[in-house]
C-alpha cells in the first residue's frame, strides 16, 4: 500500500517538473523570431499575426501555471492523507467538461485571414484641388514606405488633382503600383436628390470639403463593378504600419457586416458640445470616416445607393444640411442598422483633433497604426504626444520619394511599358563611354509635381497674352518676389528641389506677402536626382504647363523692365504675330551691383549704360552669345528690326507656346539655349529685336555646373560630343537647311 502511494507521489512530482519545464520552454520559444510557431498547435492555411500569437502564447502559459497550482494542491492532499492511499486523483477544473456536457476547445487557433505577400490591395482616395493633391503625397509615401504588397490606388478627382497626380505617378514610376482616376464631375449627378423635392438639387454640406466631401458615398457606383473590397482613406492620414494589416481585417467581418469603421473619438455625436447642439443621428459616439473598409460586393447587393439616399432625404427634412459631409450620412445609416458595421480598433484611426479620446487608443506609441490629422489646426493640435506624431508626419513629408522606387521581393511587377523602355535604354548605355554620366542624366526620370501651390489664373480669350517662363533651384528663391513685382502677368516656374527643400519653399511662399497674394504664378516641382542640373528638362516642364498663346522664355536671374508684360502684348498685336512665325528678342543687360536703382525707361537705361553701371549682357566673357542683337542699332531704334542667326547666339525670346522644346541632352552648363535658338532658326522663325524692351541680369554666385565646366576638360569634351550629335540630329530632321550650322561650327 505504501509502495503504491510512493509510486503515485513520484508520478505527481514528475508531472509537476514536466509542467514547469514546458512553461519555461513556452516563454523561451516565444522570444525567438522564428521559433514562436514550434509549440503552437498547427492552423492549416492560417498565419496568425504577432499580436495574436503573443496573446495565445500568454494564455497557454497561464493555463500551465494554473495546472501547476492544481497539482501542488493535490500533492498536499496526498501528503496529508498519509498511507491510506486514497487521494482524489480526479481531473483539474481546467480539464473537466463544463456543465451540460459541452467541452470547450481551448487549443483552437483564433480566426485569422492572411494576406498573401503578392496580393493586390486596393485603396480609394477622394482628392480635389491643389492643396489636397499636395497632402495626399505624404499619405502615399507613408503607405509605400511600409508596404510589402502590390497596390492599386483609385483616385476620385477633379480636373486639377487629376492632372497633378497623373503626372506625378507617371514620372514617379513606382514598381507594383497601379493608379486609376475617376472624374468627380461625372459622379456629382449621383449626389442629386430625386423624387419629391426637385428644388433641392444636391445635398447641402456645411463642411469645407464641399461636394467632394460626399463622394465616398458613391464608391459602389464609381469604382469598377468587379472590385469587391477597398480601403477608403482621407488625404490627412499618415500610416505607421503596413497597410496589409488593415486589409487583413476584412477577414474578420461577419456575414452581415459591410463597413469597417473606428468609433468617433470626439463628443460631436453626443450632442453636448454647446447649447442647442444637434448633430445627425449616430450609434453612441458615432463613427469617423477617415478610414473605411468597404465590402463593395455586399453593399451593391444590399442596394447601398438607395439606402443612403433614402436615409439622407429623411434626415435632411429636419437637419437641412450635413455638418461633417459623408460622415453624417454613414452614421445615420448605421444608426438605422447597426449590424452593417464592423468596429475597427481605434488605433486604426487615431483622431488628432482637440478634445478627443485619442490617447486611450494606445498604451505605447509603438501600438499606433494610423494617425488622422482631422483637426483644422493640423500639426498645431493639442495632444501630449503631438511632438511624436508631428515628427512622424514630417518624416514622410520630407522623405525622398526616389527611395520608394524599390521592387517588391518575390512579387512580379505590374506591367509598365514606360518603365521597361527606360530600363532597356539605361542598360544599352556603354559604361565605358567617357560621357556616360551625361547620357544617364538625359535618360533619368525625375518625379514632377505640377502646380505645387494654388493656381487660379484662367487664360483670357486674348490671343496676345503671354506667360513668363523660367526655372530655378533653392539658391535663387530670393529672385521670386522681385520678378513678381516687375511682371504682373502669368508666370510658370520649374523648381529643382529635394523633397525637404520643396517644403522649405512652401513655407517661404506662404509666409511671403508678395507671393501669397499672387494666384497666377504656377510652381512646378521637379525633384532632384542625379549629378547634373537638368536645365532643359526644367524649361520644358515650365513651358508645357503654360496656358497663354505666347511665352516669354527667360532665366530666373533676370528682372524684366517695369511694364514689359503690357508692352509684349501690344507688340504681339502690332506685329501680327498670330499670322507669322517670329521670335521677339528682348535685349539683355547686366549689372555687377547687388543693389541697383532699376531704370524706369530706355532713356534711363542708356544713361546708366554710358556711366558704366550697366553693361550689355556677358560682353566681357561671352560676347558671341548676344552680340547679334546689335546693341548699337538698338540704342536708336524706334521700331522692331530683324537680325540674322549667328553661331552661339542665345537671346531671350517671346514665341508661340507651341514652339520647339529644348533639347534635354544638354544638362548642366553649356549650349542649352544655343541649341534651342538654332532650332528656331532651322524652322525659319524670324528673329525680331524689340526697340523698347529690356531685361537686366542680377549678380549671383557661380553655379556648381559652371564651375565643373571651367575646371574639367572631360566635361568640356563631352559637351563638344553632345554638340556634334545635336548637329547630326538637326541635319536628319531639317535636311540641307541645317547644313549651315555644321559649316558655321567647323569654321569657328
LOTOR-994457 format. One line per 2 residues: number of its first residue (from 1); their letters; for each residue x, y, z of C-alpha. Coordinates in steps of 0.02 Angstrom, whole numbers, padded with zeros to 5 digits. Layout:
BEGIN
NUM) a) X:Y:Z; ...
end
This chain:
BEGIN
1) xx) 00000:00000:00000; 00141:00119:00050
3) xx) 00237:00070:-00107; 00084:00111:-00213
5) xx) 00068:00280:-00130; 00253:00319:-00158
7) xx) 00238:00272:-00341; 00093:00392:-00362
9) xx) 00188:00529:-00271; 00339:00506:-00387
11) xx) 00221:00515:-00536; 00146:00676:-00470
13) xx) 00319:00754:-00442; 00371:00705:-00618
15) xx) 00214:00785:-00687; 00247:00948:-00593
17) xx) 00427:00952:-00655; 00371:00923:-00833
19) xx) 00242:01062:-00821; 00372:01185:-00756
21) xx) 00490:01140:-00897; 00352:01162:-01025
23) xx) 00309:01332:-00951; 00490:01388:-00963
25) xx) 00503:01321:-01141; 00348:01419:-01195
27) xx) 00422:01580:-01130; 00592:01548:-01209
29) xx) 00523:01496:-01379; 00403:01643:-01379
31) xx) 00551:01763:-01378; 00625:01691:-01536
33) xx) 00585:01775:-01702; 00563:01612:-01797
35) xx) 00539:01490:-01655; 00372:01553:-01597
37) xx) 00274:01428:-01702; 00362:01271:-01639
39) xx) 00246:01229:-01495; 00088:01313:-01555
41) xx) -00044:01194:-01623; -00049:01196:-01812
43) xx) -00177:01305:-01902; -00181:01247:-02080
45) xx) -00196:01388:-02205; -00178:01520:-02070
47) xx) -00032:01626:-02017; -00078:01721:-01857
49) xx) -00013:01895:-01832; 00116:01932:-01700
51) xx) -00007:02006:-01577; -00124:01857:-01589
53) xx) 00021:01735:-01571; 00086:01826:-01419
55) xx) -00087:01828:-01340; -00114:01643:-01374
57) xx) 00057:01601:-01301; 00023:01703:-01143
59) xx) -00145:01615:-01123; -00062:01445:-01132
61) xx) 00070:01493:-01004; -00067:01550:-00885
63) xx) -00157:01383:-00907; 00001:01285:-00870
65) xx) 00029:01388:-00713; -00150:01354:-00656
67) xx) -00124:01169:-00687; 00035:01177:-00581
69) xx) -00064:01253:-00438; -00192:01112:-00451
71) xx) -00054:00982:-00448; 00027:01062:-00296
73) xx) -00142:01061:-00208; -00167:00877:-00247
75) xx) 00011:00839:-00189; -00027:00925:-00023
77) xx) -00188:00824:-00005; -00093:00662:-00041
79) xx) 00037:00701:00092; -00100:00744:00219
81) xx) -00192:00581:00187; -00034:00480:00231
83) xx) -00036:00292:00199; -00221:00263:00172
85) xx) -00186:00281:-00014; -00350:00366:-00055
87) xx) -00306:00533:-00135; -00434:00613:-00252
89) xx) -00350:00598:-00424; -00492:00675:-00520
91) xx) -00461:00794:-00667; -00424:00976:-00630
93) xx) -00559:01106:-00654; -00472:01162:-00813
95) xx) -00487:00986:-00886; -00662:00938:-00831
97) xx) -00806:00950:-00951; -00911:01105:-00921
99) xx) -01090:01088:-00860; -01208:01018:-00988
101) xx) -01077:00903:-01061; -01006:01036:-01178
103) xx) -00819:01038:-01193; -00729:01198:-01241
105) xx) -00595:01188:-01374; -00460:01293:-01293
107) xx) -00325:01243:-01417; -00416:01309:-01569
109) xx) -00323:01448:-01661; -00407:01618:-01666
111) xx) -00495:01655:-01830; -00374:01743:-01947
113) xx) -00373:01794:-02128; -00199:01809:-02201
115) xx) -00143:01921:-02342; -00038:01837:-02475
117) xx) 00125:01930:-02497; 00086:01968:-02680
119) xx) -00100:02000:-02660; -00155:02163:-02742
121) xx) -00226:02287:-02615; -00349:02421:-02668
123) xx) -00353:02596:-02592; -00478:02732:-02637
125) xx) -00448:02917:-02603; -00553:03070:-02644
127) xx) -00439:03214:-02691; -00483:03385:-02762
129) xx) -00382:03543:-02786; -00201:03595:-02766
131) xx) -00186:03581:-02577; -00264:03408:-02562
133) xx) -00153:03348:-02705; -00003:03403:-02605
135) xx) -00066:03324:-02444; -00104:03156:-02524
137) xx) 00079:03134:-02573; 00128:03121:-02390
139) xx) -00007:02989:-02363; 00054:02890:-02514
141) xx) 00234:02900:-02454; 00187:02829:-02283
143) xx) 00094:02685:-02367; 00235:02647:-02489
145) xx) 00366:02653:-02351; 00285:02512:-02252
147) xx) 00200:02411:-02390; 00251:02236:-02443
149) xx) 00110:02209:-02568; 00066:02274:-02740
151) xx) -00054:02420:-02730; -00191:02492:-02838
153) xx) -00238:02671:-02796; -00409:02731:-02852
155) xx) -00418:02922:-02854; -00583:03013:-02868
157) xx) -00526:03185:-02925; -00571:03350:-03002
159) xx) -00479:03404:-03160; -00342:03493:-03060
161) xx) -00297:03345:-02949; -00309:03228:-03099
163) xx) -00176:03324:-03195; -00062:03340:-03044
165) xx) -00072:03161:-02983; -00069:03080:-03154
167) xx) 00093:03171:-03197; 00165:03132:-03025
169) xx) 00135:02944:-03034; 00187:02931:-03217
171) xx) 00352:03015:-03176; 00372:02926:-03008
173) xx) 00369:02752:-03088; 00349:02654:-02926
175) xx) 00355:02467:-02960; 00199:02365:-02918
177) xx) 00090:02518:-02903; -00058:02544:-03019
179) xx) -00162:02703:-03022; -00338:02736:-03088
181) xx) -00430:02901:-03097; -00616:02936:-03090
183) xx) -00688:03104:-03138; -00780:03177:-02989
185) xx) -00882:03288:-03104; -00959:03132:-03179
187) xx) -01008:03072:-03005; -01091:03233:-02947
189) xx) -01252:03177:-03030; -01256:03029:-02912
191) xx) -01272:03150:-02768; -01426:03235:-02838
193) xx) -01588:03204:-02749; -01734:03127:-02840
195) xx) -01921:03122:-02824; -02013:03232:-02701
197) xx) -01914:03392:-02686; -01840:03443:-02853
199) xx) -01795:03617:-02787; -01653:03539:-02685
201) xx) -01531:03485:-02820; -01392:03416:-02709
203) xx) -01352:03376:-02529; -01316:03538:-02435
205) xx) -01149:03522:-02346; -01078:03647:-02221
207) xx) -00911:03556:-02216; -00764:03644:-02301
209) xx) -00742:03495:-02417; -00900:03542:-02511
211) xx) -00967:03421:-02639; -00806:03318:-02635
213) xx) -00837:03276:-02452; -00987:03173:-02508
215) xx) -00900:03074:-02645; -00862:02922:-02536
217) xx) -01048:02884:-02535; -01039:02847:-02722
219) xx) -00895:02723:-02722; -01004:02571:-02755
221) xx) -01052:02654:-02917; -00890:02746:-02957
223) xx) -00768:02601:-02937; -00763:02452:-03057
225) xx) -00905:02328:-03032; -00782:02183:-03016
227) xx) -00694:02265:-02868; -00757:02175:-02713
229) xx) -00673:02272:-02572; -00573:02429:-02545
231) xx) -00491:02532:-02407; -00550:02713:-02413
233) xx) -00439:02849:-02340; -00444:03036:-02311
235) xx) -00296:03136:-02376; -00243:03191:-02200
237) xx) -00195:03014:-02146; -00021:02950:-02102
239) xx) 00016:02763:-02093; 00135:02695:-01961
241) xx) 00120:02513:-02014; 00096:02401:-02165
243) xx) -00074:02432:-02244; -00089:02244:-02271
245) xx) -00127:02227:-02085; -00281:02335:-02111
247) xx) -00328:02238:-02268; -00323:02077:-02165
249) xx) -00463:02143:-02054; -00586:02109:-02195
251) xx) -00571:01926:-02145; -00648:01965:-01975
253) xx) -00811:02033:-02045; -00968:01932:-02008
255) xx) -01087:01888:-02148; -01191:02044:-02116
257) xx) -01052:02170:-02090; -01008:02276:-02241
259) xx) -00922:02431:-02171; -00771:02439:-02056
261) xx) -00753:02599:-01955; -00668:02667:-01799
263) xx) -00776:02748:-01667; -00776:02937:-01669
265) xx) -00658:02997:-01532; -00738:03167:-01503
267) xx) -00905:03207:-01419; -00981:03277:-01579
269) xx) -01120:03150:-01599; -01161:03152:-01413
271) xx) -01237:03324:-01442; -01164:03408:-01288
273) xx) -01031:03522:-01361; -01135:03680:-01346
275) xx) -01311:03736:-01310; -01437:03676:-01440
277) xx) -01303:03570:-01524; -01399:03449:-01635
279) xx) -01291:03325:-01730; -01351:03195:-01854
281) xx) -01411:03031:-01777; -01272:02909:-01735
283) xx) -01244:02748:-01640; -01168:02801:-01473
285) xx) -01019:02912:-01508; -01037:02880:-01694
287) xx) -00900:02831:-01815; -00763:02927:-01904
289) xx) -00749:02902:-02092; -00566:02950:-02112
291) xx) -00526:02764:-02128; -00659:02649:-02202
293) xx) -00660:02466:-02252; -00795:02436:-02383
295) xx) -00856:02266:-02444; -00917:02334:-02610
297) xx) -00997:02175:-02675; -01106:02156:-02519
299) xx) -01152:02340:-02521; -01209:02327:-02701
301) xx) -01316:02176:-02659; -01393:02271:-02514
303) xx) -01439:02417:-02627; -01320:02538:-02543
305) xx) -01356:02682:-02661; -01541:02681:-02623
307) xx) -01507:02650:-02438; -01402:02806:-02411
309) xx) -01512:02912:-02524; -01670:02871:-02428
311) xx) -01582:02899:-02261; -01510:03066:-02317
313) xx) -01677:03127:-02383; -01765:03080:-02222
315) xx) -01638:03164:-02108; -01619:03319:-02216
317) xx) -01802:03356:-02186; -01754:03409:-02010
319) xx) -01565:03434:-02017; -01569:03539:-02178
321) xx) -01384:03506:-02214; -01238:03397:-02166
323) xx) -01105:03465:-02050; -00974:03329:-02073
325) xx) -01012:03282:-02253; -01020:03094:-02290
327) xx) -00984:03051:-02108; -01156:03112:-02054
329) xx) -01244:03004:-02183; -01139:02850:-02147
331) xx) -01183:02867:-01962; -01368:02891:-01997
333) xx) -01370:02731:-02100; -01277:02635:-01963
335) xx) -01394:02703:-01830; -01537:02628:-01928
337) xx) -01450:02459:-01950; -01303:02432:-01829
339) xx) -01270:02258:-01897; -01189:02336:-02051
341) xx) -01036:02399:-01959; -00878:02310:-01900
343) xx) -00796:02408:-01760; -00612:02432:-01801
345) xx) -00492:02450:-01654; -00463:02635:-01628
347) xx) -00277:02625:-01665; -00328:02611:-01848
349) xx) -00387:02792:-01843; -00309:02893:-01702
351) xx) -00400:03058:-01723; -00293:03207:-01677
353) xx) -00423:03341:-01658; -00440:03441:-01497
355) xx) -00539:03366:-01352; -00538:03187:-01417
357) xx) -00507:03023:-01327; -00366:02977:-01446
359) xx) -00244:02947:-01303; -00349:02798:-01249
361) xx) -00312:02711:-01414; -00134:02663:-01368
363) xx) -00032:02621:-01215; 00133:02626:-01308
365) xx) 00174:02737:-01456; 00227:02579:-01546
367) xx) 00045:02524:-01543; -00004:02659:-01667
369) xx) -00062:02606:-01839; -00143:02758:-01922
371) xx) -00138:02941:-01873; -00278:03055:-01931
373) xx) -00246:03243:-01933; -00432:03283:-01936
375) xx) -00420:03449:-01845; -00419:03611:-01944
377) xx) -00265:03652:-01837; -00173:03503:-01914
379) xx) 00003:03499:-01840; -00042:03627:-01706
381) xx) -00170:03512:-01624; -00162:03482:-01436
383) xx) -00104:03309:-01381; 00027:03259:-01255
385) xx) 00113:03154:-01387; 00090:03278:-01529
387) xx) 00278:03302:-01546; 00298:03119:-01588
389) xx) 00153:03125:-01711; 00220:03283:-01791
391) xx) 00393:03209:-01813; 00320:03053:-01892
393) xx) 00220:03159:-02013; 00368:03270:-02055
395) xx) 00475:03117:-02086; 00363:03065:-02230
397) xx) 00329:03244:-02285; 00515:03271:-02320
399) xx) 00559:03090:-02362; 00649:03066:-02528
401) xx) 00517:02988:-02639; 00651:02919:-02754
403) xx) 00694:02792:-02618; 00520:02718:-02633
405) xx) 00551:02657:-02811; 00601:02487:-02744
407) xx) 00545:02320:-02814; 00442:02204:-02704
409) xx) 00543:02050:-02662; 00464:01894:-02734
411) xx) 00322:01983:-02825; 00314:02012:-03012
413) xx) 00298:02197:-03055; 00141:02259:-03137
415) xx) 00166:02291:-03325; 00235:02465:-03359
417) xx) 00295:02497:-03538; 00373:02668:-03497
419) xx) 00473:02595:-03353; 00526:02445:-03456
421) xx) 00581:02556:-03601; 00679:02668:-03483
423) xx) 00764:02518:-03404; 00809:02449:-03575
425) xx) 00881:02617:-03630; 00987:02627:-03473
427) xx) 01051:02450:-03498; 01103:02492:-03676
429) xx) 01218:02633:-03618; 01404:02598:-03627
431) xx) 01477:02619:-03453; 01649:02642:-03531
433) xx) 01588:02794:-03628; 01677:02949:-03558
435) xx) 01509:03039:-03570; 01410:02901:-03485
437) xx) 01357:03016:-03342; 01285:03144:-03463
439) xx) 01188:03012:-03559; 01123:02934:-03400
441) xx) 01063:03104:-03337; 00973:03133:-03501
443) xx) 00876:02970:-03479; 00841:02995:-03294
445) xx) 00657:03002:-03248; 00626:03142:-03125
447) xx) 00471:03150:-03016; 00366:03301:-03062
449) xx) 00234:03384:-02954; 00141:03512:-03058
451) xx) 00053:03663:-02982; 00127:03637:-02809
453) xx) 00033:03791:-02745; -00138:03862:-02780
455) xx) -00153:03921:-02960; -00310:04009:-03018
457) xx) -00258:04103:-03175; -00376:04068:-03319
459) xx) -00310:04108:-03491; -00409:04251:-03564
461) xx) -00476:04238:-03741; -00347:04373:-03783
463) xx) -00242:04296:-03923; -00091:04402:-03874
465) xx) -00074:04351:-03691; 00099:04295:-03634
467) xx) 00172:04195:-03488; 00345:04219:-03414
469) xx) 00436:04050:-03412; 00589:04014:-03305
471) xx) 00675:03883:-03196; 00769:03892:-03032
473) xx) 00842:03798:-02886; 00840:03833:-02700
475) xx) 00983:03959:-02708; 00882:04077:-02821
477) xx) 00724:04090:-02715; 00765:04270:-02670
479) xx) 00728:04320:-02851; 00545:04269:-02845
481) xx) 00475:04420:-02755; 00570:04543:-02865
483) xx) 00511:04460:-03025; 00330:04461:-02964
485) xx) 00346:04648:-02932; 00412:04677:-03108
487) xx) 00293:04560:-03202; 00105:04568:-03171
489) xx) 00058:04433:-03295; 00055:04243:-03275
491) xx) 00216:04153:-03230; 00264:03971:-03250
493) xx) 00414:03913:-03147; 00500:03744:-03134
495) xx) 00592:03721:-02968; 00729:03591:-02949
497) xx) 00722:03535:-02768; 00731:03389:-02648
499) xx) 00576:03339:-02550; 00640:03432:-02398
501) xx) 00681:03588:-02499; 00508:03586:-02576
503) xx) 00434:03601:-02402; 00552:03744:-02360
505) xx) 00496:03831:-02518; 00314:03802:-02471
507) xx) 00339:03886:-02303; 00433:04029:-02386
509) xx) 00298:04060:-02516; 00157:04051:-02389
511) xx) 00246:04174:-02274; 00284:04298:-02414
513) xx) 00156:04437:-02434; 00207:04460:-02615
515) xx) 00200:04277:-02667; 00046:04230:-02565
517) xx) -00052:04371:-02645; -00021:04302:-02820
519) xx) -00132:04166:-02893; -00065:04172:-03071
521) xx) 00107:04101:-03031; 00122:03914:-03065
523) xx) 00258:03822:-02968; 00307:03651:-03036
525) xx) 00424:03547:-02928; 00549:03435:-03019
527) xx) 00630:03327:-02886; 00818:03312:-02878
529) xx) 00905:03159:-02945; 01074:03136:-03025
531) xx) 01231:03242:-03026; 01189:03371:-03160
533) xx) 01064:03513:-03161; 00932:03460:-03292
535) xx) 00908:03638:-03354; 00817:03600:-03517
537) xx) 00701:03473:-03435; 00653:03609:-03312
539) xx) 00621:03734:-03452; 00513:03608:-03544
541) xx) 00410:03571:-03389; 00376:03756:-03361
543) xx) 00342:03784:-03547; 00224:03636:-03566
545) xx) 00113:03695:-03424; 00076:03870:-03484
547) xx) -00100:03921:-03536; -00071:04078:-03641
549) xx) -00040:04080:-03829; 00133:04158:-03806
551) xx) 00279:04130:-03687; 00425:04238:-03635
553) xx) 00573:04119:-03615; 00691:04194:-03486
555) xx) 00802:04146:-03340; 00768:04175:-03156
557) xx) 00918:04292:-03134; 00841:04425:-03247
559) xx) 00722:04563:-03195; 00610:04620:-03338
561) xx) 00582:04805:-03359; 00429:04877:-03275
563) xx) 00278:04863:-03390; 00357:04731:-03503
565) xx) 00202:04620:-03490; 00090:04752:-03568
567) xx) 00224:04803:-03694; 00244:04625:-03757
569) xx) 00057:04600:-03779; 00045:04761:-03879
571) xx) 00196:04713:-03984; 00122:04542:-04023
573) xx) -00035:04626:-04085; 00052:04764:-04184
575) xx) 00171:04642:-04269; 00026:04525:-04309
577) xx) 00122:04381:-04235; -00026:04260:-04242
579) xx) -00009:04265:-04432; 00180:04245:-04441
581) xx) 00318:04136:-04369; 00430:04251:-04269
583) xx) 00531:04260:-04109; 00536:04429:-04022
585) xx) 00704:04466:-03941; 00711:04559:-03775
587) xx) 00886:04637:-03763; 00982:04582:-03608
589) xx) 01093:04688:-03496; 01181:04658:-03332
591) xx) 01242:04743:-03175; 01383:04696:-03059
593) xx) 01298:04783:-02912; 01186:04686:-02795
595) xx) 01089:04846:-02759; 01026:04935:-02913
597) xx) 00909:05080:-02945; 00812:04995:-03082
599) xx) 00790:05105:-03238; 00610:05152:-03273
601) xx) 00636:05184:-03458; 00751:05153:-03605
603) xx) 00823:05328:-03584; 00873:05293:-03404
605) xx) 00949:05127:-03454; 01055:05209:-03590
607) xx) 01115:05337:-03465; 01167:05202:-03342
609) xx) 01249:05108:-03486; 01352:05261:-03529
611) xx) 01401:05287:-03346; 01462:05107:-03330
613) xx) 01336:05048:-03200; 01258:04933:-03331
615) xx) 01334:04827:-03470; 01271:04728:-03617
617) xx) 01250:04551:-03557; 01409:04446:-03549
619) xx) 01505:04564:-03664; 01666:04529:-03567
621) xx) 01655:04338:-03556; 01540:04277:-03694
623) xx) 01510:04416:-03823; 01453:04294:-03957
625) xx) 01301:04248:-03854; 01214:04417:-03877
627) xx) 01316:04519:-04000; 01198:04478:-04146
629) xx) 01064:04580:-04055; 01160:04732:-04121
631) xx) 01155:04842:-03967; 01222:04991:-04065
633) xx) 01070:04988:-04177; 00955:04959:-04030
635) xx) 01011:05122:-03947; 00923:05225:-04079
637) xx) 00793:05102:-04144; 00611:05150:-04132
639) xx) 00536:05002:-04224; 00573:04815:-04217
641) xx) 00716:04760:-04330; 00767:04591:-04397
643) xx) 00933:04508:-04359; 01011:04352:-04431
645) xx) 01060:04196:-04337; 01244:04180:-04296
647) xx) 01341:04039:-04210; 01318:04032:-04020
649) xx) 01177:04161:-04024; 01067:04136:-03869
651) xx) 00947:04282:-03843; 00792:04281:-03733
653) xx) 00637:04274:-03840; 00448:04282:-03847
655) xx) 00374:04143:-03954; 00215:04045:-03975
657) xx) 00181:03914:-03843; 00193:03776:-03974
659) xx) 00374:03818:-04014; 00506:03679:-04018
661) xx) 00551:03609:-03848; 00725:03624:-03776
663) xx) 00844:03480:-03811; 00860:03386:-03647
665) xx) 01026:03303:-03687; 01107:03467:-03632
667) xx) 01119:03462:-03443; 01220:03570:-03327
669) xx) 01309:03716:-03409; 01332:03748:-03593
671) xx) 01236:03753:-03756; 01063:03731:-03677
673) xx) 00993:03894:-03752; 01106:03898:-03905
675) xx) 01033:03734:-03969; 00856:03800:-03946
677) xx) 00885:03960:-04045; 00970:03858:-04180
679) xx) 00814:03750:-04198; 00702:03903:-04205
681) xx) 00808:03966:-04350; 00801:03794:-04432
683) xx) 00611:03808:-04426; 00627:03979:-04511
685) xx) 00574:04089:-04366; 00606:04274:-04396
687) xx) 00717:04348:-04261; 00648:04521:-04219
689) xx) 00729:04637:-04089; 00606:04743:-03989
691) xx) 00665:04925:-03982; 00590:04975:-03815
693) xx) 00606:04816:-03713; 00748:04765:-03598
695) xx) 00792:04650:-03454; 00935:04659:-03328
697) xx) 01034:04514:-03257; 01066:04523:-03069
699) xx) 01232:04461:-02998; 01244:04295:-02905
701) xx) 01373:04166:-02854; 01427:04049:-02996
703) xx) 01331:03887:-03009; 01408:03718:-02970
705) xx) 01391:03664:-03152; 01484:03814:-03225
707) xx) 01625:03778:-03102; 01635:03600:-03167
709) xx) 01636:03664:-03346; 01781:03780:-03310
711) xx) 01883:03653:-03211; 01852:03489:-03304
713) xx) 01923:03455:-03477; 01816:03296:-03481
715) xx) 01660:03400:-03453; 01704:03516:-03598
717) xx) 01746:03368:-03707; 01579:03286:-03676
719) xx) 01490:03450:-03714; 01579:03454:-03881
721) xx) 01524:03275:-03915; 01343:03318:-03875
723) xx) 01352:03470:-03990; 01410:03361:-04135
725) xx) 01272:03236:-04104; 01145:03377:-04097
727) xx) 01205:03442:-04266; 01183:03269:-04340
729) xx) 01006:03254:-04271; 00965:03428:-04336
731) xx) 01026:03379:-04510; 00916:03223:-04508
733) xx) 00763:03325:-04460; 00786:03477:-04572
735) xx) 00894:03412:-04713; 01000:03530:-04816
737) xx) 00934:03683:-04723; 01032:03627:-04569
739) xx) 01199:03611:-04658; 01241:03794:-04623
741) xx) 01250:03757:-04437; 01377:03620:-04461
743) xx) 01478:03730:-04580; 01473:03875:-04458
745) xx) 01528:03761:-04316; 01678:03698:-04413
747) xx) 01731:03874:-04463; 01748:03929:-04281
end
